[in-house]
Structure formats: structure tokens, C-alpha cells
């Protein structure tokens, strides 16, 4: 005979043990007659709790104690009757059952809340997003500050992205909005929801929210970045430029803002102005300390020079990116294409394409490009091997098929030089 008994807190389990299973109240090690074994557990059948598993002897005392516990304890605390919804229920039903299960009170509020959060996480992990959502709403009502502590509010982010993945954008937005409710004075929830809006093509909503957030946190560069991106996405470049210039009037030495301004000018094809902004930013930052930002700046300058046909200047800055980040695959392919298509240096192009394949051997585009380079170098067997590999990896990429046909028909002719190199913005 076995009973699995649920408690919502350690103290509730302690009281249970004292009431039914402890012979001497002064000595916790003593147990009443009729018990074969007793064990505390953190979960039972994947249900979190302060569980107590009790094995009773099959004698008169054991049977009597078993029935006493069964008759006196509420059924919802025992065995399979402990509430743990595995199918969707209405919010009101869930709330009634959870309130009964956890018996939230001033004495057990923190401990029961922690346990309830574990259950909510379990439902989310098992794909019951709506159940998790209703649980969070109840938890927020009963213990408003609980999710604010120890970064527990991250569960709302996980839940939002789960709703997004199943196509429930409305619920995803509600989760992000709950983050703002929990942390109204932090910029982080505004960043999360604005990024979500931008990714899902809701830039107008992002702009309204970000302007409100930026009024509270005027020096936050991440809010500014999202606002500039949202404005640029809807073609409102003038306002983006105006906002950045206004911010720079207050903080002229802010390299990040100069970088953002350069990005906007690049988008509207004012490349000379963009280069000036990028170079200003480079002068203001420590390139060794902020390598990622410095790489982005040099990459931006290179893209501008390329658009203007200044290929040697573009090359200089692409090489600077590689100095800062040797494994930047985006820049490696840009270098390979620049050397091959514009500078007529196939051996240099080969060197950088090989570096891509060293780190990404299944990159179909790299196999395609190295195949073209080998054709140009008259190494036809190697060209054939890489182009066929590219075709296996990218069966619907027409340029691969065209290159293979060229290899079959005109393999003796040098190819590639003079073709249009794709700029970074098109890749």
C-alpha cells in the first residue's frame, strides 16, 4: 500500500508528517508503527511539489493508518488526483483548481509561488502555452512582485516566442506587454516588444512604443537603434536622421550614434556622407575594446567604397575586418568575390574562399564560388568536384547549373572576370 501525498510548501509537508507519521514530536527520526518506509520527493509523475511517498505495512496498524490518512486528507492532495492539467481548460476552471491545490496564504505565498512557477514552466515545456499563460496571470494577481525578482520574468519572453512559433501573434504581444507591466521602469521590456514588432512587420506600433520608452530613457542606444530601424523600414529616413542628429547635439562623442547615422545614409545611397559618419565613429571608439562595432564600421565603409567603384579602398577596409575578426564568413566571401570579379586576382580569391570552407564545409555558395575560381585557374577536375557539390547542397540555385553547363561546353575558356560582384547589401 502506497500513498503519494502532495504539499505546496515544506512547512505543509512537515505538518503532515507530524500529524500522521511521527511518533515523538521532539524526535523527528521516530515514526509511527505501520509504516514500512517514507521518502520526500521533489516531483511525482513529473508534477513538481513537496511530495511525501509513504509505504504502509500490510498489517493491522498499517491498514488502519492508511485508511485514516485516506479518509482525513483532501483527495486533491493524493496520488493521481493532484491537479495537473494535461489538456486545455478555461481560465476560470484552471484558477479554481490551482487555488485549491496550492492553498495560497500569507504563510506559504513565496514557497507556493516558486512551486507554481515550476508547474507553469513544465506546461510550457510540454507545449501547453495557454495553460502557462493563465498560470502567469494568476501568479501576477496573487503575488505581483514575484516575477520581478531573480529575472523570473524571462518566462514571459519564452512564452511569447512560443506563441509566435505557433502563429498566435496576439498572445505573444500580450506576453511582452506583461513584461512592461512587471518592469515599467526598465528599457529591456520595451526593447523586447519593439524588436518583436519590427520582425513581424509592425513598425508603426514599434515607433509609438519606442518614442514613449525613449522619453523615459533618452540615453539608451538600443532603444535609439530600434527606433531608427523601425523608421528606416517604413522609409521615414528624414525623421531617423533628425533624431540621430538631435541625439548627437547632446552627445557628439557617441560613436554608436555616428555609426547609426552612417547606416541610414548608406540606406539612402549617400555613400560619401555615410563614410564620413563611419570614420568619425572609428575615431571615437577603441577598436581593440569594441571589436564587433569596429568590424561593422569597417564593413560599412568597405560597402560604401564598393558601391562607388573604389575597389582598392573597399579592399583595405574588408581586410581590416578580417584583422579584427578572422572568421567573419560574410567578409571572407566579400573578399573572395572582390578579388575574383573586380581585381582579377583569382589566387587571392581562392585563398579566402578556402577559409570559408575550412569553417563551413557544407556552405553551398562557397563551393559554387570556388568552383568558378578553379575554372578560371584551368583546374577543371577541382572545379567540377566543387560545382557538383554545390549542386547537391543547392539543387534549386540556377547559377550552379549554368556554371556546370559552362564547364561542360567551354571549360577551356577563362571565366568570371568582369561579372557583377554582389555588394554586401545584396548578399
C-alpha positions, 0 to 999 in steps of 0.5 A: 500500500502506497500513498503519494501525498502532495504539499505546496510548501515544506512547512505543509509537508512537515505538518503532515508528517507530524500529524500522521507519521511521527511518533515523538514530536521532539524526535523527528527520526521516530515514526509511527508503527505501520509504516514500512518506509517514507521518502520526500520527493521533489516531483511525482509523475513529473508534477513538481511539489513537496511530495511525501511517498509513504509505504504502509505495512500490510498489517493491522496498524498499517491498514488502519493508518492508511485508511485514516490518512485516506479518509482525513486528507483532501483527495486533491492532495493524493496520488493521481488526483493532484491537479495537473492539467494535461489538456486545455481548460478555461481560465476560470476552471484552471484558477479554481483548481490551482487555488485549491491545490496550492492553498495560497496564504500569507504563510506559504505565498513565496514557497507556493509561488516558486512551486507554481512557477515550476508547474507553469514552466513544465506546461510550457515545456510540454507545449501547453502555452495557454495553460502557462499563460493563465498560470502567469496571470494568476501568479501576477494577481496573487503575488505581483512582485514575484516575477520581478525578482531573480529575472523570473520574468524571462518566462514571459519572453519564452512564452511569447516566442512560443506563441509566435512559433505557433502563429498566435501573434496576439498572445505573444504581444500580450506576453511582452506587454506583461513584461512592461507591466512587471518592469515599467521602469526598465528599457529591456521590456520595451526593447523586447516588444519593439524588436518583436514588432519590427520582425513581424512587420509592425513598425508603426506600433514599434515607433509609438512604443519606442518614442514613449520608452525613449522619453523615459530613457533618452540615453539608451542606444538600443532603444535609439537603434530600434527606433531608427530601424523601425523608421528606416523600414517604413522609409521615414529616413528624414525623421531617423536622421533628425533624431540621430542628429538631435541625439548627437547635439547632446552627445557628439562623442557617441560613436554608436550614434555616428555609426547609426547615422552612417547606416541610414545614409548608406540606406539612402545611397549617400555613400560619401556622407555615410563614410564620413559618419563611419570614420568619425565613429572609428575615431571615437571608439577603441577598436581593440575594446569594441571589436564587433562595432569596429568590424561593422564600421569597417564593413560599412565603409568597405560597402560604401567604397564598393558601391562607388567603384573604389575597389582598392579602398573597399579592399583595405577596409574588408581586410581590416575586418578580417584583422579584427575578426578572422572568421567573419564568413560574410567578409571572407566571401566579400573578399573572395568575390572582390578579388575574383570579379573586380581585381582579377586576382583569382589566387587571392580569391581562392585563398579566402574562399578556402577559409570559408570552407575550412569553417563551413564545409557544407556552405553551398555558395562557397563551393559554387564560388570556388568552383568558378575560381578553379575554372578560371585557374584551368583546374577543371577536375577541382572545379567540377568536384566543387560545382557538383557539390554545390549542386547537391547542397543547392539543387534549386540555385540556377547559377550552379547549373549554368556554371556546370553547363559552362564547364561542360561546353567551354571549360577551356575558356577563362571565366568570371572576370568582369561579372557583377560582384554582389555588394554586401547589401545584396548578399 
